[in-house]
Amino acid sequence: MEEYEQTAAACAFIRQHTSVRPLVGIICGSGLGAAVATLVANPTIAWPVRVMKMLGAEYLFATNAAGGMNRKFKPGDMVVIQDHVDFSSLVGLNPLTGPNDESHLSYEAQLSRDFNHA
């Protein structure tokens, strides 16, 4: 089964069990630890986001554990990420690689509003 069909099947299953149509998708991202090494394909990580989008989510709220350069930060401090540095493309891991199935989602990145302060 192709990714689009898997996503559509997951959405159909979820819709059979709830009438809720989400506006916001939430990822509580920390805690994978060693499980990440067992993933066969990186697109597996993005699949839940695609399911949330297909269910109707327009916004994504993601949390994670991250280090910081500010020595005043203590473990457990809450911060808002305003920008990031992505070194993955330096080792050939580009999130835009792979098949571009227009029936699903476009891989044309529109990053100009990713950190919109409005």
MDTraj code that builds the backbone (N, CA, C; nanometers):
import mdtraj as md
import numpy as np

residues = "MET GLU GLU TYR GLU GLN THR ALA ALA ALA CYS ALA PHE ILE ARG GLN HIS THR SER VAL ARG PRO LEU VAL GLY ILE ILE CYS GLY SER GLY LEU GLY ALA ALA VAL ALA THR LEU VAL ALA ASN PRO THR ILE ALA TRP PRO VAL ARG VAL MET LYS MET LEU GLY ALA GLU TYR LEU PHE ALA THR ASN ALA ALA GLY GLY MET ASN ARG LYS PHE LYS PRO GLY ASP MET VAL VAL ILE GLN ASP HIS VAL ASP PHE SER SER LEU VAL GLY LEU ASN PRO LEU THR GLY PRO ASN ASP GLU SER HIS LEU SER TYR GLU ALA GLN LEU SER ARG ASP PHE ASN HIS ALA".split()
xyz = np.array([
    [0.0853, -0.1177, 0.0000],
    [0.0000, 0.0000, 0.0000],
    [0.0898, 0.1239, 0.0000],
    [0.0596, 0.2188, -0.0866],
    [0.1370, 0.3421, -0.0952],
    [0.1082, 0.4323, 0.0248],
    [0.1974, 0.5294, 0.0460],
    [0.1842, 0.6162, 0.1631],
    [0.0515, 0.6921, 0.1651],
    [0.0094, 0.7441, 0.0514],
    [-0.1178, 0.8178, 0.0479],
    [-0.2341, 0.7274, 0.0895],
    [-0.2355, 0.6059, 0.0374],
    [-0.3426, 0.5128, 0.0712],
    [-0.3373, 0.4741, 0.2194],
    [-0.2163, 0.4579, 0.2744],
    [-0.2018, 0.4272, 0.4174],
    [-0.2549, 0.5431, 0.5016],
    [-0.2221, 0.6646, 0.4594],
    [-0.2689, 0.7832, 0.5318],
    [-0.4207, 0.7926, 0.5253],
    [-0.4767, 0.7731, 0.4078],
    [-0.6223, 0.7789, 0.3920],
    [-0.6908, 0.6696, 0.4734],
    [-0.6317, 0.5496, 0.4768],
    [-0.6899, 0.4401, 0.5557],
    [-0.6866, 0.4727, 0.7048],
    [-0.5767, 0.5314, 0.7514],
    [-0.5673, 0.5702, 0.8926],
    [-0.6727, 0.6751, 0.9260],
    [-0.6900, 0.7714, 0.8369],
    [-0.7902, 0.8759, 0.8604],
    [-0.9309, 0.8173, 0.8623],
    [-0.9603, 0.7240, 0.7717],
    [-1.0914, 0.6597, 0.7696],
    [-1.1162, 0.5839, 0.8996],
    [-1.0141, 0.5135, 0.9483],
    [-1.0257, 0.4410, 1.0750],
    [-1.0548, 0.5365, 1.1902],
    [-0.9807, 0.6464, 1.1965],
    [-0.9996, 0.7446, 1.3042],
    [-1.1386, 0.8058, 1.2963],
    [-1.1823, 0.8402, 1.1744],
    [-1.3149, 0.9023, 1.1565],
    [-1.4280, 0.8079, 1.1951],
    [-1.4056, 0.6765, 1.1860],
    [-1.5071, 0.5795, 1.2286],
    [-1.5261, 0.5811, 1.3799],
    [-1.4264, 0.6300, 1.4522],
    [-1.4288, 0.6242, 1.5980],
    [-1.4489, 0.7590, 1.6660],
    [-1.4512, 0.8668, 1.5884],
    [-1.4737, 0.9985, 1.6482],
    [-1.5264, 1.0948, 1.5434],
    [-1.6033, 1.1906, 1.5897],
    [-1.6518, 1.2954, 1.4996],
    [-1.5672, 1.4219, 1.5123],
    [-1.4653, 1.4180, 1.5978],
    [-1.3783, 1.5335, 1.6186],
    [-1.2978, 1.5602, 1.4917],
    [-1.2933, 1.6842, 1.4507],
    [-1.2115, 1.7267, 1.3373],
    [-1.1098, 1.8275, 1.3908],
    [-0.9847, 1.7878, 1.4040],
    [-0.8859, 1.8741, 1.4707],
    [-0.8507, 1.9974, 1.3901],
    [-0.8283, 2.1075, 1.4591],
    [-0.7740, 2.2278, 1.3987],
    [-0.6246, 2.2342, 1.4266],
    [-0.5840, 2.1762, 1.5410],
    [-0.4440, 2.1781, 1.5832],
    [-0.3953, 2.0350, 1.6032],
    [-0.2798, 2.0043, 1.5448],
    [-0.2129, 1.8765, 1.5693],
    [-0.1066, 1.8970, 1.6755],
    [-0.0892, 1.7999, 1.7637],
    [0.0072, 1.8119, 1.8727],
    [0.1028, 1.6930, 1.8687],
    [0.2318, 1.7227, 1.8755],
    [0.3345, 1.6184, 1.8851],
    [0.4118, 1.6431, 2.0136],
    [0.4101, 1.5470, 2.1028],
    [0.4931, 1.5521, 2.2229],
    [0.6175, 1.4720, 2.1877],
    [0.7184, 1.5404, 2.1353],
    [0.8256, 1.4762, 2.0619],
    [0.9394, 1.4130, 2.1360],
    [0.9548, 1.4300, 2.2617],
    [1.0712, 1.3728, 2.3288],
    [1.0413, 1.2331, 2.3797],
    [1.1477, 1.1569, 2.4017],
    [1.1320, 1.0266, 2.4615],
    [1.1493, 0.9095, 2.3674],
    [1.1816, 0.9340, 2.2412],
    [1.2027, 0.8221, 2.1491],
    [1.3315, 0.7477, 2.1795],
    [1.4340, 0.8222, 2.2179],
    [1.5618, 0.7623, 2.2558],
    [1.6124, 0.6608, 2.1559],
    [1.6419, 0.5401, 2.2028],
    [1.6995, 0.4349, 2.1195],
    [1.6020, 0.3836, 2.0146],
    [1.4733, 0.4085, 2.0301],
    [1.3756, 0.3599, 1.9324],
    [1.3999, 0.4180, 1.7937],
    [1.4566, 0.5367, 1.7862],
    [1.4820, 0.6001, 1.6570],
    [1.5733, 0.5137, 1.5704],
    [1.6698, 0.4458, 1.6310],
    [1.7634, 0.3622, 1.5551],
    [1.6936, 0.2438, 1.4895],
    [1.5762, 0.2052, 1.5362],
    [1.5062, 0.0907, 1.4794],
    [1.4188, 0.1276, 1.3599],
    [1.4008, 0.2569, 1.3341],
    [1.3177, 0.2983, 1.2217],
    [1.3864, 0.2640, 1.0906],
    [1.3123, 0.2034, 1.0002],
    [1.3678, 0.1600, 0.8721],
    [1.3758, 0.2759, 0.7746],
    [1.2745, 0.3618, 0.7735],
    [1.2707, 0.4706, 0.6762],
    [1.2312, 0.6002, 0.7457],
    [1.3010, 0.7067, 0.7165],
    [1.2714, 0.8360, 0.7771],
    [1.1297, 0.8861, 0.7516],
    [1.0674, 0.8595, 0.6340],
    [0.9297, 0.9082, 0.6149],
    [0.8325, 0.8596, 0.7200],
    [0.8653, 0.7500, 0.7910],
    [0.7801, 0.7009, 0.8984],
    [0.7585, 0.8094, 1.0026],
    [0.8587, 0.8903, 1.0250],
    [0.8502, 0.9960, 1.1251],
    [0.7490, 1.1027, 1.0850],
    [0.7398, 1.1352, 0.9579],
    [0.6493, 1.2404, 0.9109],
    [0.5059, 1.1910, 0.8936],
    [0.4848, 1.0614, 0.8914],
    [0.3530, 1.0070, 0.8618],
    [0.2434, 1.0571, 0.9566],
    [0.2628, 1.0603, 1.0880],
    [0.1564, 1.1120, 1.1748],
    [0.1190, 1.2571, 1.1435],
    [0.2155, 1.3368, 1.0992],
    [0.1858, 1.4749, 1.0623],
    [0.0956, 1.4761, 0.9391],
    [0.1232, 1.3885, 0.8447],
    [0.0390, 1.3799, 0.7252],
    [-0.1023, 1.3351, 0.7610],
    [-0.1136, 1.2437, 0.8572],
    [-0.2458, 1.1992, 0.9024],
    [-0.3200, 1.3170, 0.9660],
    [-0.2523, 1.3916, 1.0533],
    [-0.3173, 1.5067, 1.1175],
    [-0.3651, 1.6075, 1.0140],
    [-0.2818, 1.6341, 0.9135],
    [-0.3185, 1.7297, 0.8089],
    [-0.4395, 1.6794, 0.7315],
    [-0.4404, 1.5516, 0.6957],
    [-0.5527, 1.4959, 0.6208],
    [-0.6811, 1.4965, 0.7039],
    [-0.6678, 1.4866, 0.8358],
    [-0.7843, 1.4937, 0.9239],
    [-0.8376, 1.6364, 0.9370],
    [-0.7574, 1.7346, 0.8943],
    [-0.8040, 1.8732, 0.8971],
    [-0.7210, 1.9695, 0.9784],
    [-0.6165, 1.9229, 1.0435],
    [-0.5346, 2.0124, 1.1251],
    [-0.4675, 2.1186, 1.0376],
    [-0.4796, 2.2417, 1.0792],
    [-0.4184, 2.3537, 1.0073],
    [-0.2919, 2.4035, 1.0764],
    [-0.2779, 2.3707, 1.2045],
    [-0.1641, 2.4164, 1.2832],
    [-0.0980, 2.2953, 1.3485],
    [0.0314, 2.3067, 1.3728],
    [0.1055, 2.1986, 1.4374],
    [0.1814, 2.2553, 1.5560],
    [0.1603, 2.1947, 1.6727],
    [0.2300, 2.2326, 1.7944],
    [0.3183, 2.1146, 1.8317],
    [0.4495, 2.1350, 1.8280],
    [0.5431, 2.0265, 1.8552],
    [0.6323, 2.0617, 1.9735],
    [0.6548, 1.9643, 2.0599],
    [0.7452, 1.9844, 2.1731],
    [0.8623, 1.8885, 2.1590],
    [0.9721, 1.9235, 2.2222],
    [1.0880, 1.8341, 2.2233],
    [1.1836, 1.8786, 2.3332],
    [1.2802, 1.7954, 2.3596],
    [1.3876, 1.8326, 2.4509],
    [1.5033, 1.8807, 2.3641],
    [1.5611, 1.9936, 2.4010],
    [1.6708, 2.0479, 2.3212],
    [1.7702, 2.1170, 2.4129],
    [1.8909, 2.1194, 2.3688],
    [1.9937, 2.1905, 2.4436],
    [1.9917, 2.3377, 2.4053],
    [2.0563, 2.4166, 2.4867],
    [2.0633, 2.5587, 2.4586],
    [2.1997, 2.6146, 2.4921],
    [2.2295, 2.7279, 2.4347],
    [2.3585, 2.7927, 2.4568],
    [2.3554, 2.8861, 2.5786],
    [2.2385, 2.9259, 2.6217],
    [2.2258, 3.0200, 2.7313],
    [2.2523, 2.9482, 2.8642],
    [2.3546, 2.9898, 2.9350],
    [2.3914, 2.9252, 3.0618],
    [2.2879, 2.9475, 3.1715],
    [2.1975, 3.0427, 3.1531],
    [2.0932, 3.0668, 3.2520],
    [1.9795, 2.9651, 3.2423],
    [1.9719, 2.8917, 3.1305],
    [1.8678, 2.7899, 3.1162],
    [1.8948, 2.6747, 3.2113],
    [1.7867, 2.6242, 3.2714],
    [1.7955, 2.5080, 3.3588],
    [1.7109, 2.3961, 3.2991],
    [1.7421, 2.2711, 3.3302],
    [1.6578, 2.1611, 3.2815],
    [1.5115, 2.1857, 3.3189],
    [1.4242, 2.1701, 3.2224],
    [1.2815, 2.1907, 3.2451],
    [1.2327, 2.3289, 3.2070],
    [1.3231, 2.4223, 3.1774],
    [1.2805, 2.5555, 3.1340],
    [1.2053, 2.5457, 3.0019],
    [1.1034, 2.6267, 2.9878],
    [1.0280, 2.6336, 2.8626],
    [1.0869, 2.7458, 2.7773],
    [1.1071, 2.7165, 2.6512],
    [1.1561, 2.8169, 2.5570],
    [1.0755, 2.8063, 2.4283],
    [1.0754, 2.9118, 2.3510],
    [1.0111, 2.9123, 2.2201],
    [1.1210, 2.9172, 2.1153],
    [1.1164, 2.8236, 2.0227],
    [1.2158, 2.8215, 1.9153],
    [1.1740, 2.9241, 1.8103],
    [1.2653, 3.0160, 1.7815],
    [1.2369, 3.1185, 1.6816],
    [1.3087, 3.0915, 1.5503],
    [1.4061, 3.0061, 1.5517],
    [1.4817, 2.9734, 1.4319],
    [1.5589, 2.8449, 1.4601],
    [1.6161, 2.7873, 1.3593],
    [1.6937, 2.6657, 1.3789],
    [1.8016, 2.6557, 1.2722],
    [1.8991, 2.5738, 1.2990],
    [2.0045, 2.5434, 1.2033],
    [1.9899, 2.3964, 1.1686],
    [1.9749, 2.3677, 1.0411],
    [1.9556, 2.2301, 0.9962],
    [2.0812, 2.1824, 0.9251],
    [2.1562, 2.0958, 0.9901],
    [2.2783, 2.0423, 0.9316],
    [2.2529, 1.9107, 0.8566],
    [2.1295, 1.8630, 0.8549],
    [2.1029, 1.7328, 0.7938],
    [2.1374, 1.7291, 0.6453],
    [2.1195, 1.8401, 0.5756],
    [2.1493, 1.8398, 0.4320],
    [2.2994, 1.8274, 0.4047],
    [2.3817, 1.8591, 0.5039],
    [2.5266, 1.8456, 0.4860],
    [2.5693, 1.6999, 0.4745],
    [2.4870, 1.6092, 0.5249],
    [2.5189, 1.4665, 0.5166],
    [2.4216, 1.3937, 0.4244],
    [2.3527, 1.4689, 0.3391],
    [2.2647, 1.4076, 0.2402],
    [2.1263, 1.3719, 0.2888],
    [2.0838, 1.4248, 0.4021],
    [1.9499, 1.3959, 0.4549],
    [1.8608, 1.5180, 0.4368],
    [1.8025, 1.5316, 0.3220],
    [1.7174, 1.6457, 0.2923],
    [1.5715, 1.6047, 0.3109],
    [1.4934, 1.6790, 0.3909],
    [1.3538, 1.6410, 0.4133],
    [1.2678, 1.6500, 0.2880],
    [1.3189, 1.7131, 0.1833],
    [1.2417, 1.7262, 0.0602],
    [1.2733, 1.6174, -0.0410],
    [1.3552, 1.5193, -0.0044],
    [1.3851, 1.4097, -0.0963],
    [1.2732, 1.3069, -0.0914],
    [1.2649, 1.2278, -0.1927],
    [1.1624, 1.1249, -0.1988],
    [1.0581, 1.1597, -0.3020],
    [0.9611, 1.0714, -0.3197],
    [0.8594, 1.0947, -0.4216],
    [0.7714, 1.2133, -0.3860],
    [0.7357, 1.2915, -0.4854],
    [0.6484, 1.4064, -0.4659],
    [0.5109, 1.3694, -0.5189],
    [0.4274, 1.3162, -0.4326],
    [0.2931, 1.2737, -0.4701],
    [0.1998, 1.3931, -0.4519],
    [0.1688, 1.4613, -0.5619],
    [0.0863, 1.5822, -0.5546],
    [-0.0535, 1.5553, -0.4982],
    [-0.1016, 1.4307, -0.5072],
    [-0.2335, 1.4007, -0.4518],
    [-0.2311, 1.4013, -0.2996],
    [-0.1117, 1.3963, -0.2440],
    [-0.0963, 1.3901, -0.0989],
    [-0.0541, 1.5262, -0.0455],
    [0.0708, 1.5577, -0.0565],
    [0.1247, 1.6856, -0.0126],
    [0.2351, 1.7267, -0.1086],
    [0.2493, 1.8531, -0.1286],
    [0.3551, 1.9012, -0.2167],
    [0.4845, 1.9138, -0.1391],
    [0.5939, 1.8804, -0.2026],
    [0.7249, 1.8937, -0.1418],
    [0.7871, 2.0294, -0.1707],
    [0.7104, 2.1198, -0.2289],
    [0.7618, 2.2536, -0.2520],
    [0.7572, 2.3285, -0.1196],
    [0.8721, 2.3443, -0.0587],
    [0.8779, 2.4053, 0.0745],
    [0.8472, 2.5543, 0.0675],
    [0.7572, 2.5979, 0.1511],
    [0.7266, 2.7399, 0.1666],
    [0.7679, 2.7759, 0.3092],
    [0.8941, 2.8142, 0.3264],
    [0.9498, 2.8342, 0.4603],
    [0.9455, 2.9793, 0.5066],
    [0.8958, 3.0692, 0.4239],
    [0.9008, 3.2108, 0.4578],
    [0.8171, 3.2462, 0.5795],
    [0.7180, 3.1630, 0.6157],
    [0.6317, 3.1945, 0.7301],
    [0.6475, 3.0961, 0.8447],
    [0.7497, 3.0112, 0.8406],
    [0.7636, 2.9094, 0.9447],
    [0.7759, 2.9667, 1.0845],
    [0.8405, 3.0798, 1.0980],
    [0.8582, 3.1412, 1.2294],
    [0.7931, 3.2796, 1.2291],
    [0.6677, 3.2841, 1.1903],
    [0.5915, 3.4076, 1.1805],
    [0.5598, 3.4581, 1.3212],
    [0.5920, 3.5813, 1.3484],
    [0.5698, 3.6400, 1.4814],
    [0.4331, 3.7053, 1.4942],
    [0.3495, 3.6966, 1.3921],
    [0.2191, 3.7632, 1.3946],
    [0.1255, 3.6995, 1.4939],
])
top = md.Topology()
chain = top.add_chain()
for i, resn in enumerate(residues, 1):
    res = top.add_residue(resn, chain, resSeq=i)
    for name in ("N", "CA", "C"):
        top.add_atom(name, md.element.get_by_symbol(name[0]), res)
traj = md.Trajectory(xyz[None], top)
